[in-house]
Amino acid sequence: MHILGDIGNTDTKLCLVSSKNKIIKKITFSSKNLSQKKLSKYFSLLKPNYQEINKILFCSVVPKSFNLIKKFLSKKTKINCYEVKNLNLKSLIKIKVNYKQVGSDRITNAISLINNKNNFIILDFGTATTFDVLIKDTYTGGIIAPGISLSLDTLSDKATLIPKINLKMIKNVIGNDTVSAVRSGFFWGYAGLIDNIVKLIKKETRKSFKVIITGGFSNLFKKSINTKVYHNKDITINGLIKISKLIK
């Protein structure tokens, strides 16, 4: 049995996976203000049998949170707690850019999809909105745009008369009040951003791609843009399962 996890700036996802690589249980909690007490509560929800755990692997963009979880697990089991970028990934993927500057979550997503036949653009709606370009077996780079939730929160924090707004699909482009105007700006603005960036990637590389979307707002945009996309909510966990096979 394995413990696999994705530690992001906003949320942490934990997953209990069987030795046959079947997902048994998943939980999500905030990455903010973690403590050993909170981790005890969260892991109790996951209900792992620590005596049966033989692999522990995380992709993390928050070193402090990873170290806290690693410390917590060291009290529960003697199994080593690995982070994706601590492993030698050369047998799984070629990386064309500065390895140190690519988040392990983005590498994990790429490894999840890699098949040496297709090219992929991976669009992840996280704290940032990221586009990662995978050509055959090579991660060739990406684009980082502002995250939708982060941008919405910043706007309402900085503009006194703009309230907190939940983004949802909106049919009309022209808003008739503040809320609908902001919703339109973000919904249609990001729809246009997505379509344009995908178009520019195709133009620059002169290649065709399958576009995979994942993360918080992926459901909202999967049918609202001109680009044909495939929704994959478990891309990161599936990548971790694939990478975990490197751990002996």
NORWO-V988315 format. One record per pair of residues at least 6 apart in sequence whose ideal C-beta (glycine too) atoms are under 7 Angstrom apart, sorted by the first residue. I is the first residue (numbers start at 0). J is the second residue. D is the distance in Angstrom with one decimal. If there is no record, write none. Layout:
i = [I;I]
j = [J;J]
d = [D;D]
This chain:
i = [0;0;0;0;0;0;0;1;1;1;1;1;1;2;2;2;2;2;3;3;3;3;3;3;3;4;4;4;4;4;5;5;5;5;5;6;6;6;6;6;6;6;7;7;7;7;7;8;8;8;8;9;9;9;10;10;10;10;11;11;11;12;12;13;13;13;14;14;14;15;15;15;15;16;16;16;17;20;22;24;24;26;26;26;28;30;30;33;33;35;38;38;38;49;49;52;52;53;54;54;54;55;55;55;55;55;56;56;56;56;56;56;57;57;57;58;58;58;58;58;58;59;59;59;60;60;60;65;69;72;81;82;83;83;83;83;84;86;86;88;91;91;92;92;92;92;92;93;93;93;94;94;95;95;95;95;96;104;105;105;105;106;107;107;107;107;108;108;108;108;108;108;109;109;109;109;110;110;110;111;111;111;111;111;112;112;112;112;113;113;115;115;117;118;118;118;118;118;118;119;119;119;119;120;120;120;120;120;120;121;121;121;122;122;122;122;122;123;123;123;124;124;124;124;124;125;125;125;126;126;127;127;127;127;128;128;128;128;129;129;129;130;130;130;130;131;131;132;132;132;132;134;134;142;144;147;147;147;147;148;151;151;151;154;155;155;155;155;160;161;161;164;164;164;166;166;166;166;166;167;168;168;168;169;169;169;169;171;172;172;174;174;174;189;190;190;190;193;193;193;194;194;194;197;197;201;201;209;210;210;210;210;211;211;211;212;212;212;212;213;213;213;217;221;221]
j = [15;17;18;48;51;52;53;16;52;53;54;55;243;13;15;47;52;55;14;16;56;236;239;240;243;11;12;13;14;57;11;12;58;104;235;30;57;59;60;61;64;65;30;60;104;125;126;30;60;61;126;30;125;126;27;28;29;30;28;30;64;25;27;26;41;45;22;25;236;23;24;45;47;22;23;240;23;240;236;45;46;41;44;45;41;61;64;64;67;71;67;68;71;75;76;76;78;78;78;243;246;72;78;79;80;81;81;83;239;242;243;246;65;68;82;83;103;104;107;235;239;65;82;103;102;103;104;82;80;80;246;103;103;106;107;242;103;242;245;106;110;242;109;110;113;136;138;136;137;138;101;138;137;138;139;140;140;235;129;131;141;138;235;238;239;242;121;123;131;234;235;238;121;131;133;138;238;241;242;234;235;237;238;241;119;121;133;211;133;136;135;136;209;133;134;135;206;207;208;133;208;209;211;130;132;197;200;208;210;131;133;211;130;193;210;211;212;129;213;214;147;214;215;216;217;146;214;215;146;149;143;144;145;146;144;145;146;147;141;142;143;141;142;196;200;138;141;139;140;141;200;204;206;196;192;166;185;189;216;215;164;166;185;161;161;162;163;164;177;177;181;178;181;182;182;185;186;216;219;182;186;219;223;179;182;183;186;183;183;187;180;182;183;220;220;223;224;220;224;226;224;225;226;210;226;207;208;229;226;227;228;229;229;231;234;220;221;228;230;231;232;234;230;228;230]
d = [6.7;6.0;6.0;6.9;4.5;5.5;6.7;4.5;6.9;6.9;4.2;7.0;5.8;6.9;6.4;5.9;5.8;4.7;4.7;5.6;5.4;6.2;4.2;6.8;6.6;6.5;6.4;4.8;6.7;4.4;7.0;4.5;5.5;6.1;4.7;6.2;5.8;3.8;6.8;5.2;5.0;5.5;6.1;6.2;6.6;5.9;6.4;6.3;6.1;6.1;4.1;6.2;7.0;4.9;5.3;7.0;6.3;5.9;5.7;4.8;6.6;6.5;5.0;5.2;6.9;5.3;5.9;4.9;5.2;4.5;4.6;5.5;5.6;5.7;6.4;6.2;5.7;5.0;6.6;5.9;6.8;6.5;5.1;5.5;5.0;5.7;5.3;5.4;5.2;5.7;6.7;6.4;4.5;4.6;4.6;5.4;5.5;6.3;6.9;5.2;5.0;6.1;5.5;6.9;4.5;6.6;5.0;6.9;5.6;6.4;4.9;6.6;5.9;7.0;5.4;4.4;4.0;4.7;4.4;6.7;6.4;4.0;5.6;6.2;4.8;6.9;6.0;5.9;4.4;5.2;6.2;6.5;4.1;6.4;5.6;5.9;4.8;6.6;5.3;6.9;5.1;6.8;6.1;5.3;5.8;6.4;5.8;5.6;4.3;7.0;6.8;4.8;5.6;6.4;4.8;6.6;4.9;6.1;6.3;5.1;6.6;6.7;5.5;3.8;5.9;6.5;5.0;6.6;6.4;5.1;5.8;5.7;6.6;5.9;4.8;4.8;4.8;5.6;5.9;4.9;6.9;4.6;3.2;6.2;5.0;6.9;6.3;6.4;6.4;5.8;5.6;4.9;5.6;6.5;4.9;6.7;5.3;6.6;4.7;4.3;6.0;5.3;5.8;5.9;5.9;6.0;6.0;4.7;4.7;4.3;6.8;5.1;5.5;6.6;6.4;6.9;4.6;4.8;5.3;4.5;6.4;3.6;4.8;4.1;5.3;6.2;4.9;6.8;4.7;6.0;5.1;6.8;6.7;4.7;4.3;6.7;5.6;6.5;6.0;7.0;5.4;5.3;4.2;5.7;7.0;6.9;4.2;4.8;5.7;5.9;6.0;6.9;6.5;5.8;6.3;6.2;6.4;6.1;5.3;6.8;6.0;6.4;6.4;5.8;5.0;6.1;5.0;6.7;7.0;6.2;6.3;5.8;5.3;6.4;6.3;5.4;6.3;6.9;6.9;6.7;6.5;6.3;6.2;6.4;4.8;5.3;5.2;6.8;5.6;5.8;3.0;7.0;4.8;7.0;6.4;5.6;5.0;6.5;5.2;6.4;5.4;5.0;5.4;6.0;5.0;6.9;6.5;6.3;5.6;6.8;4.6;7.0;5.3;5.2;6.6;6.8;5.9;4.8;5.7;5.3;6.1;4.8;5.8;5.6;5.0]
